[in-house]
Amino acid sequence: MPPWRTAQPVLPVVAPLSAAHAPACAAIHAASFAHGWSATDLEGLIADRGVIADGLFLGDAKRPKGFVLSRAVIDEAEILTIALDPAVRGRGFSRTLLDRHLETLRREGVARLHLEVDEANRPARRLYDRFGFVQVGRREGYYRRADGSRAAALTLSLDL
Ligand SMILES: CC(C)(COP(=O)(O)OP(=O)(O)OC[C@H]1O[C@@H](n2cnc3c(N)ncnc32)[C@H](O)[C@@H]1OP(=O)(O)O)[C@@H](O)C(=O)NCCC(=O)NCCS
C-alpha cells in the first residue's frame, strides 16, 4: 500500500524537476485539466531556462505526485500550472508544494507573481487565498471546459 494511504505521516519533499519526470507530470496534468499537456510539451517546459519547475515527492518515491511550473522574466513570474495527482489531494500537500516553490522564486529574485484560475475552482482559490494572492482582473469566458461551456478566469497576483 502506498505510504500516503496509511495512517503513517508521509514526508513531502519538494525538489526541482528534470526531463525524466515529464511523463509522470503529463499523467498528472491529464488527470487534472480538460486539455492536457503532452510529455513532450512538459519536457520542453522543464528544460526551458526561464521556467522554474518543482515536483512534489512523497516518502522516497522517485515519481512526482504533484508539480508546479512558473515562467520568470526579470523580477516577475507567472504560474503556468500547478497540479496534484488526484490520489493525494486533500492532505495539504499543495500548500507544501506552493510554499517551497515561492521560496525558490524569491531566491531567484522574483518580486511579483501572477496566475489565472477558473473562478469555479474552489480548492485552487482556497489555496491561493491562503497565500495572500489578490484578485487584479477577470477574463470572461477565458476557459473552455470539456463539455464546451466557457468559464471566467480570475487573474491573481502576489507580492513575494
Ligand atoms: C488545486 C490543487 C493543486 C489543490 O490541491 P489539493 O490537495 O486539492 O488541496 P487541499 O485539499 O489541500 O485544499 C486546499 C484548500 O481548498 C479547500 N478545498 C479542498 N477541496 C475543496 C472543495 N471541493 N470545495 C471547497 N474548498 C475545497 C481545502 O479545505 C483547503 O482550504 P484550507 O487550506 O482553507 O483548509 C488540486 O486540487 C489540483 O491539482 N487540482 C487540479 C488542477 C488545478 O485545478 N490546478 C489549479 C489551476 S489554477
The ligand as a Gaussian input file, in Angstrom:
#p B3LYP/6-31G(d) Opt

LIG

0 1
 C       -5.544000      22.895000      -6.876000
 C       -4.894000      21.689000      -6.203000
 C       -3.391000      21.686000      -6.523000
 C       -5.068000      21.833000      -4.685000
 O       -4.572000      20.677000      -4.063000
 P       -5.478000      19.859000      -3.011000
 O       -4.681000      18.765000      -2.437000
 O       -6.765000      19.522000      -3.703000
 O       -5.701000      20.989000      -1.938000
 P       -6.193000      20.820000      -0.441000
 O       -7.067000      19.635000      -0.301000
 O       -5.020000      20.959000       0.430000
 O       -7.148000      22.078000      -0.306000
 C       -6.748000      23.393000      -0.482000
 C       -7.837000      24.255000       0.122000
 O       -9.052000      24.059000      -0.617000
 C      -10.087000      23.580000       0.235000
 N      -10.861000      22.636000      -0.563000
 C      -10.495000      21.416000      -0.990000
 N      -11.471000      20.881000      -1.748000
 C      -12.486000      21.796000      -1.773000
 C      -13.764000      21.837000      -2.390000
 N      -14.220000      20.831000      -3.145000
 N      -14.518000      22.944000      -2.211000
 C      -14.087000      23.970000      -1.474000
 N      -12.853000      24.010000      -0.858000
 C      -12.077000      22.923000      -1.024000
 C       -9.369000      22.941000       1.404000
 O      -10.168000      22.930000       2.561000
 C       -8.163000      23.852000       1.549000
 O       -8.518000      25.061000       2.190000
 P       -7.943000      25.414000       3.654000
 O       -6.433000      25.404000       3.488000
 O       -8.503000      26.760000       3.924000
 O       -8.449000      24.303000       4.526000
 C       -5.531000      20.341000      -6.648000
 O       -6.894000      20.350000      -6.286000
 C       -5.415000      20.054000      -8.127000
 O       -4.404000      19.522000      -8.598000
 N       -6.454000      20.421000      -8.894000
 C       -6.458000      20.165000     -10.345000
 C       -5.522000      21.143000     -11.031000
 C       -5.898000      22.576000     -10.760000
 O       -7.057000      22.943000     -10.747000
 N       -4.850000      23.415000     -10.560000
 C       -5.033000      24.833000     -10.314000
 C       -5.009000      25.584000     -11.580000
 S       -5.117000      27.345000     -11.284000

